């Protein structure tokens, strides 16, 4: 995985999409589903970030084992 600005834009876009979905669901009176959708989106974003941090740690470990 390459660490570049594009990843930040993807995470930002996911956050904006979550906000739009939450507002649409709340406007239609489906607050419970809005909360579940919000939690699912946060989990997806966290999984993405955890994968990036894991790659970073692997790279740092490889640098110090040489």
PyMOL Python script that loads the backbone (N, CA, C, O; Angstrom):
from pymol import cmd

cmd.read_pdbstr("""\
ATOM      1  N   UNK A   1       0.847  -1.176   0.000  1.00  0.00           N
ATOM      2  CA  UNK A   1       0.000   0.000   0.000  1.00  0.00           C
ATOM      3  C   UNK A   1       0.890   1.235   0.000  1.00  0.00           C
ATOM      4  O   UNK A   1       1.857   1.310   0.758  1.00  0.00           O
ATOM      5  N   UNK A   2       0.570   2.175  -0.828  1.00  0.00           N
ATOM      6  CA  UNK A   2       1.361   3.388  -0.967  1.00  0.00           C
ATOM      7  C   UNK A   2       0.747   4.469  -0.086  1.00  0.00           C
ATOM      8  O   UNK A   2      -0.466   4.677  -0.088  1.00  0.00           O
ATOM      9  N   UNK A   3       1.604   5.152   0.667  1.00  0.00           N
ATOM     10  CA  UNK A   3       1.134   6.225   1.514  1.00  0.00           C
ATOM     11  C   UNK A   3       1.201   7.524   0.731  1.00  0.00           C
ATOM     12  O   UNK A   3       2.283   8.071   0.514  1.00  0.00           O
ATOM     13  N   UNK A   4       0.063   8.010   0.313  1.00  0.00           N
ATOM     14  CA  UNK A   4       0.021   9.257  -0.425  1.00  0.00           C
ATOM     15  C   UNK A   4      -1.228  10.036  -0.035  1.00  0.00           C
ATOM     16  O   UNK A   4      -2.004   9.604   0.818  1.00  0.00           O
ATOM     17  N   UNK A   5      -1.406  11.159  -0.656  1.00  0.00           N
ATOM     18  CA  UNK A   5      -2.525  12.036  -0.331  1.00  0.00           C
ATOM     19  C   UNK A   5      -3.849  11.416  -0.763  1.00  0.00           C
ATOM     20  O   UNK A   5      -4.897  11.729  -0.199  1.00  0.00           O
ATOM     21  N   UNK A   6      -3.802  10.537  -1.765  1.00  0.00           N
ATOM     22  CA  UNK A   6      -5.025   9.899  -2.248  1.00  0.00           C
ATOM     23  C   UNK A   6      -5.744   9.102  -1.170  1.00  0.00           C
ATOM     24  O   UNK A   6      -6.973   9.036  -1.154  1.00  0.00           O
ATOM     25  N   UNK A   7      -4.981   8.502  -0.277  1.00  0.00           N
ATOM     26  CA  UNK A   7      -5.586   7.728   0.819  1.00  0.00           C
ATOM     27  C   UNK A   7      -6.355   8.661   1.751  1.00  0.00           C
ATOM     28  O   UNK A   7      -7.442   8.321   2.219  1.00  0.00           O
ATOM     29  N   UNK A   8      -5.793   9.826   2.016  1.00  0.00           N
ATOM     30  CA  UNK A   8      -6.489  10.795   2.871  1.00  0.00           C
ATOM     31  C   UNK A   8      -7.786  11.264   2.219  1.00  0.00           C
ATOM     32  O   UNK A   8      -8.798  11.442   2.898  1.00  0.00           O
ATOM     33  N   UNK A   9      -7.756  11.464   0.897  1.00  0.00           N
ATOM     34  CA  UNK A   9      -8.976  11.862   0.204  1.00  0.00           C
ATOM     35  C   UNK A   9     -10.028  10.756   0.247  1.00  0.00           C
ATOM     36  O   UNK A   9     -11.220  11.040   0.369  1.00  0.00           O
ATOM     37  N   UNK A  10      -9.596   9.496   0.147  1.00  0.00           N
ATOM     38  CA  UNK A  10     -10.542   8.382   0.230  1.00  0.00           C
ATOM     39  C   UNK A  10     -11.197   8.329   1.605  1.00  0.00           C
ATOM     40  O   UNK A  10     -12.409   8.136   1.710  1.00  0.00           O
ATOM     41  N   UNK A  11     -10.403   8.501   2.658  1.00  0.00           N
ATOM     42  CA  UNK A  11     -10.952   8.480   4.012  1.00  0.00           C
ATOM     43  C   UNK A  11     -11.903   9.664   4.205  1.00  0.00           C
ATOM     44  O   UNK A  11     -12.968   9.516   4.804  1.00  0.00           O
ATOM     45  N   UNK A  12     -11.519  10.827   3.702  1.00  0.00           N
ATOM     46  CA  UNK A  12     -12.401  11.993   3.788  1.00  0.00           C
ATOM     47  C   UNK A  12     -13.701  11.794   3.029  1.00  0.00           C
ATOM     48  O   UNK A  12     -14.769  12.178   3.507  1.00  0.00           O
ATOM     49  N   UNK A  13     -13.613  11.194   1.844  1.00  0.00           N
ATOM     50  CA  UNK A  13     -14.820  10.921   1.053  1.00  0.00           C
ATOM     51  C   UNK A  13     -15.732   9.936   1.765  1.00  0.00           C
ATOM     52  O   UNK A  13     -16.954  10.083   1.741  1.00  0.00           O
ATOM     53  N   UNK A  14     -15.129   8.916   2.406  1.00  0.00           N
ATOM     54  CA  UNK A  14     -15.943   7.970   3.163  1.00  0.00           C
ATOM     55  C   UNK A  14     -16.652   8.667   4.319  1.00  0.00           C
ATOM     56  O   UNK A  14     -17.812   8.375   4.608  1.00  0.00           O
ATOM     57  N   UNK A  15     -15.957   9.585   4.976  1.00  0.00           N
ATOM     58  CA  UNK A  15     -16.569  10.332   6.073  1.00  0.00           C
ATOM     59  C   UNK A  15     -17.723  11.200   5.600  1.00  0.00           C
ATOM     60  O   UNK A  15     -18.773  11.253   6.242  1.00  0.00           O
ATOM     61  N   UNK A  16     -17.529  11.879   4.478  1.00  0.00           N
ATOM     62  CA  UNK A  16     -18.602  12.716   3.929  1.00  0.00           C
ATOM     63  C   UNK A  16     -19.797  11.861   3.528  1.00  0.00           C
ATOM     64  O   UNK A  16     -20.946  12.233   3.767  1.00  0.00           O
ATOM     65  N   UNK A  17     -19.520  10.714   2.918  1.00  0.00           N
ATOM     66  CA  UNK A  17     -20.605   9.802   2.534  1.00  0.00           C
ATOM     67  C   UNK A  17     -21.373   9.318   3.758  1.00  0.00           C
ATOM     68  O   UNK A  17     -22.598   9.205   3.722  1.00  0.00           O
ATOM     69  N   UNK A  18     -20.655   9.033   4.837  1.00  0.00           N
ATOM     70  CA  UNK A  18     -21.319   8.613   6.075  1.00  0.00           C
ATOM     71  C   UNK A  18     -22.239   9.708   6.604  1.00  0.00           C
ATOM     72  O   UNK A  18     -23.352   9.432   7.052  1.00  0.00           O
ATOM     73  N   UNK A  19     -21.769  10.947   6.550  1.00  0.00           N
ATOM     74  CA  UNK A  19     -22.590  12.057   7.037  1.00  0.00           C
ATOM     75  C   UNK A  19     -23.857  12.194   6.204  1.00  0.00           C
ATOM     76  O   UNK A  19     -24.940  12.400   6.752  1.00  0.00           O
ATOM     77  N   UNK A  20     -23.731  12.080   4.881  1.00  0.00           N
ATOM     78  CA  UNK A  20     -24.901  12.202   3.992  1.00  0.00           C
ATOM     79  C   UNK A  20     -25.898  11.078   4.261  1.00  0.00           C
ATOM     80  O   UNK A  20     -27.101  11.317   4.366  1.00  0.00           O
ATOM     81  N   UNK A  21     -25.386   9.847   4.371  1.00  0.00           N
ATOM     82  CA  UNK A  21     -26.280   8.710   4.633  1.00  0.00           C
ATOM     83  C   UNK A  21     -26.987   8.874   5.969  1.00  0.00           C
ATOM     84  O   UNK A  21     -28.186   8.622   6.087  1.00  0.00           O
ATOM     85  N   UNK A  22     -26.222   9.303   6.982  1.00  0.00           N
ATOM     86  CA  UNK A  22     -26.825   9.495   8.304  1.00  0.00           C
ATOM     87  C   UNK A  22     -27.923  10.550   8.268  1.00  0.00           C
ATOM     88  O   UNK A  22     -28.988  10.349   8.852  1.00  0.00           O
ATOM     89  N   UNK A  23     -27.683  11.669   7.592  1.00  0.00           N
ATOM     90  CA  UNK A  23     -28.678  12.734   7.523  1.00  0.00           C
ATOM     91  C   UNK A  23     -29.923  12.293   6.758  1.00  0.00           C
ATOM     92  O   UNK A  23     -31.045  12.627   7.140  1.00  0.00           O
ATOM     93  N   UNK A  24     -29.718  11.539   5.672  1.00  0.00           N
ATOM     94  CA  UNK A  24     -30.875  11.036   4.912  1.00  0.00           C
ATOM     95  C   UNK A  24     -31.718  10.085   5.743  1.00  0.00           C
ATOM     96  O   UNK A  24     -32.946  10.162   5.731  1.00  0.00           O
ATOM     97  N   UNK A  25     -31.062   9.193   6.461  1.00  0.00           N
ATOM     98  CA  UNK A  25     -31.807   8.244   7.279  1.00  0.00           C
ATOM     99  C   UNK A  25     -32.513   8.930   8.441  1.00  0.00           C
ATOM    100  O   UNK A  25     -33.648   8.583   8.769  1.00  0.00           O
ATOM    101  N   UNK A  26     -31.855   9.895   9.063  1.00  0.00           N
ATOM    102  CA  UNK A  26     -32.499  10.619  10.163  1.00  0.00           C
ATOM    103  C   UNK A  26     -33.689  11.429   9.663  1.00  0.00           C
ATOM    104  O   UNK A  26     -34.693  11.552  10.364  1.00  0.00           O
ATOM    105  N   UNK A  27     -33.583  11.983   8.455  1.00  0.00           N
ATOM    106  CA  UNK A  27     -34.694  12.769   7.897  1.00  0.00           C
ATOM    107  C   UNK A  27     -35.906  11.889   7.630  1.00  0.00           C
ATOM    108  O   UNK A  27     -37.042  12.362   7.674  1.00  0.00           O
ATOM    109  N   UNK A  28     -35.671  10.612   7.355  1.00  0.00           N
ATOM    110  CA  UNK A  28     -36.772   9.688   7.102  1.00  0.00           C
ATOM    111  C   UNK A  28     -37.238   8.984   8.359  1.00  0.00           C
ATOM    112  O   UNK A  28     -38.078   8.087   8.289  1.00  0.00           O
ATOM    113  N   UNK A  29     -36.702   9.378   9.520  1.00  0.00           N
ATOM    114  CA  UNK A  29     -37.165   8.815  10.786  1.00  0.00           C
ATOM    115  C   UNK A  29     -36.562   7.471  11.128  1.00  0.00           C
ATOM    116  O   UNK A  29     -37.102   6.759  11.975  1.00  0.00           O
ATOM    117  N   UNK A  30     -35.484   7.105  10.512  1.00  0.00           N
ATOM    118  CA  UNK A  30     -34.849   5.814  10.781  1.00  0.00           C
ATOM    119  C   UNK A  30     -33.546   6.040  11.550  1.00  0.00           C
ATOM    120  O   UNK A  30     -32.452   5.796  11.040  1.00  0.00           O
ATOM    121  N   UNK A  31     -33.692   6.510  12.782  1.00  0.00           N
ATOM    122  CA  UNK A  31     -32.528   6.857  13.584  1.00  0.00           C
ATOM    123  C   UNK A  31     -31.688   5.632  13.940  1.00  0.00           C
ATOM    124  O   UNK A  31     -30.459   5.706  13.968  1.00  0.00           O
ATOM    125  N   UNK A  32     -32.350   4.506  14.210  1.00  0.00           N
ATOM    126  CA  UNK A  32     -31.611   3.297  14.584  1.00  0.00           C
ATOM    127  C   UNK A  32     -30.729   2.808  13.438  1.00  0.00           C
ATOM    128  O   UNK A  32     -29.579   2.423  13.651  1.00  0.00           O
ATOM    129  N   UNK A  33     -31.271   2.826  12.231  1.00  0.00           N
ATOM    130  CA  UNK A  33     -30.490   2.395  11.071  1.00  0.00           C
ATOM    131  C   UNK A  33     -29.379   3.399  10.787  1.00  0.00           C
ATOM    132  O   UNK A  33     -28.305   3.014  10.325  1.00  0.00           O
ATOM    133  N   UNK A  34     -29.620   4.679  11.057  1.00  0.00           N
ATOM    134  CA  UNK A  34     -28.587   5.703  10.861  1.00  0.00           C
ATOM    135  C   UNK A  34     -27.396   5.449  11.773  1.00  0.00           C
ATOM    136  O   UNK A  34     -26.246   5.591  11.357  1.00  0.00           O
ATOM    137  N   UNK A  35     -27.672   5.076  13.006  1.00  0.00           N
ATOM    138  CA  UNK A  35     -26.587   4.787  13.946  1.00  0.00           C
ATOM    139  C   UNK A  35     -25.816   3.547  13.501  1.00  0.00           C
ATOM    140  O   UNK A  35     -24.587   3.526  13.565  1.00  0.00           O
ATOM    141  N   UNK A  36     -26.525   2.521  13.055  1.00  0.00           N
ATOM    142  CA  UNK A  36     -25.855   1.300  12.594  1.00  0.00           C
ATOM    143  C   UNK A  36     -25.013   1.564  11.344  1.00  0.00           C
ATOM    144  O   UNK A  36     -23.906   1.038  11.221  1.00  0.00           O
ATOM    145  N   UNK A  37     -25.523   2.361  10.434  1.00  0.00           N
ATOM    146  CA  UNK A  37     -24.767   2.697   9.226  1.00  0.00           C
ATOM    147  C   UNK A  37     -23.520   3.499   9.588  1.00  0.00           C
ATOM    148  O   UNK A  37     -22.453   3.302   9.005  1.00  0.00           O
ATOM    149  N   UNK A  38     -23.664   4.397  10.547  1.00  0.00           N
ATOM    150  CA  UNK A  38     -22.533   5.195  11.000  1.00  0.00           C
ATOM    151  C   UNK A  38     -21.457   4.311  11.635  1.00  0.00           C
ATOM    152  O   UNK A  38     -20.270   4.479  11.359  1.00  0.00           O
ATOM    153  N   UNK A  39     -21.870   3.386  12.473  1.00  0.00           N
ATOM    154  CA  UNK A  39     -20.917   2.464  13.107  1.00  0.00           C
ATOM    155  C   UNK A  39     -20.225   1.581  12.073  1.00  0.00           C
ATOM    156  O   UNK A  39     -19.021   1.341  12.170  1.00  0.00           O
ATOM    157  N   UNK A  40     -20.970   1.100  11.094  1.00  0.00           N
ATOM    158  CA  UNK A  40     -20.378   0.256  10.051  1.00  0.00           C
ATOM    159  C   UNK A  40     -19.348   1.051   9.246  1.00  0.00           C
ATOM    160  O   UNK A  40     -18.287   0.525   8.910  1.00  0.00           O
ATOM    161  N   UNK A  41     -19.650   2.297   8.940  1.00  0.00           N
ATOM    162  CA  UNK A  41     -18.704   3.130   8.210  1.00  0.00           C
ATOM    163  C   UNK A  41     -17.445   3.407   9.006  1.00  0.00           C
ATOM    164  O   UNK A  41     -16.343   3.398   8.457  1.00  0.00           O
ATOM    165  N   UNK A  42     -17.602   3.653  10.292  1.00  0.00           N
ATOM    166  CA  UNK A  42     -16.440   3.887  11.145  1.00  0.00           C
ATOM    167  C   UNK A  42     -15.572   2.648  11.212  1.00  0.00           C
ATOM    168  O   UNK A  42     -14.345   2.750  11.188  1.00  0.00           O
ATOM    169  N   UNK A  43     -16.185   1.483  11.297  1.00  0.00           N
ATOM    170  CA  UNK A  43     -15.416   0.235  11.327  1.00  0.00           C
ATOM    171  C   UNK A  43     -14.642   0.057  10.019  1.00  0.00           C
ATOM    172  O   UNK A  43     -13.482  -0.353  10.042  1.00  0.00           O
ATOM    173  N   UNK A  44     -15.264   0.356   8.896  1.00  0.00           N
ATOM    174  CA  UNK A  44     -14.583   0.226   7.604  1.00  0.00           C
ATOM    175  C   UNK A  44     -13.386   1.172   7.534  1.00  0.00           C
ATOM    176  O   UNK A  44     -12.314   0.785   7.069  1.00  0.00           O
ATOM    177  N   UNK A  45     -13.565   2.407   7.992  1.00  0.00           N
ATOM    178  CA  UNK A  45     -12.465   3.368   7.988  1.00  0.00           C
ATOM    179  C   UNK A  45     -11.349   2.899   8.918  1.00  0.00           C
ATOM    180  O   UNK A  45     -10.174   3.006   8.567  1.00  0.00           O
ATOM    181  N   UNK A  46     -11.693   2.385  10.092  1.00  0.00           N
ATOM    182  CA  UNK A  46     -10.677   1.909  11.028  1.00  0.00           C
ATOM    183  C   UNK A  46      -9.909   0.714  10.468  1.00  0.00           C
ATOM    184  O   UNK A  46      -8.700   0.602  10.673  1.00  0.00           O
ATOM    185  N   UNK A  47     -10.599  -0.171   9.769  1.00  0.00           N
ATOM    186  CA  UNK A  47      -9.910  -1.320   9.155  1.00  0.00           C
ATOM    187  C   UNK A  47      -8.907  -0.824   8.118  1.00  0.00           C
ATOM    188  O   UNK A  47      -7.802  -1.356   8.014  1.00  0.00           O
ATOM    189  N   UNK A  48      -9.293   0.193   7.353  1.00  0.00           N
ATOM    190  CA  UNK A  48      -8.379   0.769   6.366  1.00  0.00           C
ATOM    191  C   UNK A  48      -7.148   1.357   7.048  1.00  0.00           C
ATOM    192  O   UNK A  48      -6.022   1.140   6.598  1.00  0.00           O
ATOM    193  N   UNK A  49      -7.360   2.097   8.129  1.00  0.00           N
ATOM    194  CA  UNK A  49      -6.252   2.735   8.838  1.00  0.00           C
ATOM    195  C   UNK A  49      -5.369   1.686   9.508  1.00  0.00           C
ATOM    196  O   UNK A  49      -4.146   1.825   9.506  1.00  0.00           O
ATOM    197  N   UNK A  50      -5.962   0.641  10.082  1.00  0.00           N
ATOM    198  CA  UNK A  50      -5.181  -0.410  10.724  1.00  0.00           C
ATOM    199  C   UNK A  50      -4.295  -1.120   9.703  1.00  0.00           C
ATOM    200  O   UNK A  50      -3.152  -1.459  10.010  1.00  0.00           O
ATOM    201  N   UNK A  51      -4.805  -1.347   8.503  1.00  0.00           N
ATOM    202  CA  UNK A  51      -3.989  -1.949   7.451  1.00  0.00           C
ATOM    203  C   UNK A  51      -2.804  -1.079   7.090  1.00  0.00           C
ATOM    204  O   UNK A  51      -1.706  -1.586   6.857  1.00  0.00           O
ATOM    205  N   UNK A  52      -3.016   0.225   7.041  1.00  0.00           N
ATOM    206  CA  UNK A  52      -1.924   1.145   6.726  1.00  0.00           C
ATOM    207  C   UNK A  52      -0.880   1.164   7.837  1.00  0.00           C
ATOM    208  O   UNK A  52       0.319   1.168   7.560  1.00  0.00           O
ATOM    209  N   UNK A  53      -1.325   1.175   9.089  1.00  0.00           N
ATOM    210  CA  UNK A  53      -0.391   1.183  10.217  1.00  0.00           C
ATOM    211  C   UNK A  53       0.391  -0.123  10.262  1.00  0.00           C
ATOM    212  O   UNK A  53       1.584  -0.120  10.567  1.00  0.00           O
ATOM    213  N   UNK A  54      -0.258  -1.224   9.967  1.00  0.00           N
ATOM    214  CA  UNK A  54       0.434  -2.512   9.924  1.00  0.00           C
ATOM    215  C   UNK A  54       1.536  -2.513   8.868  1.00  0.00           C
ATOM    216  O   UNK A  54       2.639  -3.001   9.113  1.00  0.00           O
ATOM    217  N   UNK A  55       1.231  -1.969   7.704  1.00  0.00           N
ATOM    218  CA  UNK A  55       2.234  -1.866   6.646  1.00  0.00           C
ATOM    219  C   UNK A  55       3.390  -0.970   7.088  1.00  0.00           C
ATOM    220  O   UNK A  55       4.552  -1.263   6.803  1.00  0.00           O
ATOM    221  N   UNK A  56       3.074   0.108   7.774  1.00  0.00           N
ATOM    222  CA  UNK A  56       4.114   1.002   8.277  1.00  0.00           C
ATOM    223  C   UNK A  56       5.025   0.279   9.268  1.00  0.00           C
ATOM    224  O   UNK A  56       6.247   0.406   9.182  1.00  0.00           O
ATOM    225  N   UNK A  57       4.452  -0.474  10.204  1.00  0.00           N
ATOM    226  CA  UNK A  57       5.262  -1.203  11.174  1.00  0.00           C
ATOM    227  C   UNK A  57       6.122  -2.264  10.505  1.00  0.00           C
ATOM    228  O   UNK A  57       7.269  -2.474  10.899  1.00  0.00           O
ATOM    229  N   UNK A  58       5.577  -2.930   9.501  1.00  0.00           N
ATOM    230  CA  UNK A  58       6.379  -3.918   8.764  1.00  0.00           C
ATOM    231  C   UNK A  58       7.555  -3.259   8.063  1.00  0.00           C
ATOM    232  O   UNK A  58       8.653  -3.815   8.029  1.00  0.00           O
ATOM    233  N   UNK A  59       7.330  -2.078   7.505  1.00  0.00           N
ATOM    234  CA  UNK A  59       8.411  -1.359   6.828  1.00  0.00           C
ATOM    235  C   UNK A  59       9.486  -0.928   7.819  1.00  0.00           C
ATOM    236  O   UNK A  59      10.678  -1.049   7.538  1.00  0.00           O
ATOM    237  N   UNK A  60       9.064  -0.425   8.978  1.00  0.00           N
ATOM    238  CA  UNK A  60      10.030   0.007  10.002  1.00  0.00           C
ATOM    239  C   UNK A  60      10.815  -1.190  10.525  1.00  0.00           C
ATOM    240  O   UNK A  60      12.026  -1.099  10.728  1.00  0.00           O
ATOM    241  N   UNK A  61      10.134  -2.309  10.743  1.00  0.00           N
ATOM    242  CA  UNK A  61      10.814  -3.516  11.221  1.00  0.00           C
ATOM    243  C   UNK A  61      11.830  -4.003  10.184  1.00  0.00           C
ATOM    244  O   UNK A  61      12.931  -4.419  10.546  1.00  0.00           O
ATOM    245  N   UNK A  62      11.473  -3.954   8.918  1.00  0.00           N
ATOM    246  CA  UNK A  62      12.389  -4.384   7.862  1.00  0.00           C
ATOM    247  C   UNK A  62      13.605  -3.466   7.784  1.00  0.00           C
ATOM    248  O   UNK A  62      14.701  -3.927   7.464  1.00  0.00           O
ATOM    249  N   UNK A  63      13.436  -2.197   8.064  1.00  0.00           N
ATOM    250  CA  UNK A  63      14.566  -1.266   8.043  1.00  0.00           C
ATOM    251  C   UNK A  63      15.572  -1.581   9.149  1.00  0.00           C
ATOM    252  O   UNK A  63      16.780  -1.475   8.938  1.00  0.00           O
ATOM    253  N   UNK A  64      15.081  -1.966  10.317  1.00  0.00           N
ATOM    254  CA  UNK A  64      15.971  -2.196  11.447  1.00  0.00           C
ATOM    255  C   UNK A  64      16.526  -3.612  11.527  1.00  0.00           C
ATOM    256  O   UNK A  64      17.423  -3.874  12.328  1.00  0.00           O
ATOM    257  N   UNK A  65      16.010  -4.531  10.713  1.00  0.00           N
ATOM    258  CA  UNK A  65      16.550  -5.897  10.734  1.00  0.00           C
ATOM    259  C   UNK A  65      17.692  -6.073   9.759  1.00  0.00           C
ATOM    260  O   UNK A  65      18.338  -7.121   9.771  1.00  0.00           O
ATOM    261  N   UNK A  66      17.969  -5.102   8.922  1.00  0.00           N
ATOM    262  CA  UNK A  66      19.063  -5.219   7.959  1.00  0.00           C
ATOM    263  C   UNK A  66      20.391  -4.995   8.601  1.00  0.00           C
ATOM    264  O   UNK A  66      21.420  -5.058   7.928  1.00  0.00           O
TER     265      UNK A  66
END
""", "prot")
cmd.dss("prot")
cmd.show_as("cartoon", "prot")
cmd.util.cbc("prot")
cmd.orient("prot")
